[in-house]
């Protein structure tokens, strides 16, 4: 069965972008605000100017890193049994991460996120069949900033069983997360059966901040999967041309790959990206633009060229509310992901230029994901599906409604959305004439009331709670917000 596929670059263009990135790394280099990492690169064979903090990385270091990297990365559920496998063309959908604002599904109020909001996002994400990974979606404002990294992970782990896309903003963040993961799995299994992947984002153009690159180093040392995410902004922190932005972002990714493999060969790495169109008219960083989809598709091709799993922020909308623009941009991004083979399609539920999370958008995005995943399966052509004998049997003017073939195949062949309306006009009127937003809100309320999260074993939950309390005490925090769902 043929799989629908789209490539936006031909082979020669992929090679040309790769070679341009190699020249950028060897001639311009990357600025790294971390002496330990500069020494690692120096000892590995890079040309390092310690005064300017610039490392020029030769081609042979890139080639060596590409030989050491993994081609497949497994991310486990928190039970350590189920997993998703990232490689080549398969696409998984992921909740958008690290938003400061929550669009309240009850009132449409846009406000700073609270712990109870993150609880809701995690619990609803756990229930959605086409959202395969949750994230530490929100940055709760009701805990101290110094503690928020580990708190976000703890809240999500307590309320969702799926693999987690996360990241930290402090030097000690990765080691705190390691303690948290070790309280659920043994220390040995943190790297063998990882259920969290950590984002590290270079600062364009061609820079790594002290904290971010230290996070990368710590993840590599501990064997935790690393999600390297270049973020070129066309015409602002990267060239205005798409090809130039891609070449620069690719160079930034390769620099992170080299560092990770110098520290620990075989460190699991995802080739991520979050390209941005910097709109010169308004000074806005737009993530729902069609050019973002083109760049994401190109980055996915580069990832396959290197035989590394990929990710991209492709389901984010620039809209400020859940409206037609929101669903349009999410649908374009989701379809781009499955057609171009992006392994982690990130941004479900996210809008406000990556600054907000909406549960209404999240549950609609789940249906969008289901639709495009069906499209990605293509059309099965064989004697059974061609149904030639059935067509002969029914003949001209007959009906297939009661035929056994229809009973056997109709549900297999079609995606049945939960929220999108497929009724007749009269049926729609009889059921309340509800628009999509109303249906989505009702689904959220029902899910929060009825969905049951797979419980953690009591001893593991006790260890988890003890770990978070110890870290909180270290920061002088005596009282923490509740982490259980309340009745809507």
Secondary structure by P-SEA (a helix, b strand, c coil): cccbbbbcccaaaaaaaaaaaaaaaacbbbbbccaaaaaaaaaacccccccccbbbbcaaaaaaaaaacccbbbbbcccccbbbbbcccbbbbbccccccccccccccccccccaaaaaaaaaaaaaccccccccccccccccccccaaaaaaaaaaacccccccccccccaaaaaaaaaaaaacccccccccccbbbbbbccccccccaaaaaaaaaaaaaccbbbbbbbbcccccccccaaaaaaaaaaaaaaaaaaaaaaccccccccccccccccccccccccccaaaaaaaaaaaaaaaaacccccccccccccccccaaaaaaaaaaaaaaaaaccccccccccccccccccaaaaaaaaaaaaaaaaaaacccccccccaaaaaaaacccccccccccccccccccbbbbcccccccaaaaaaaccccaaaaaaaaaaaaaaccccccccaaaaaaaaaaaaaaaaaaccccccccccccc
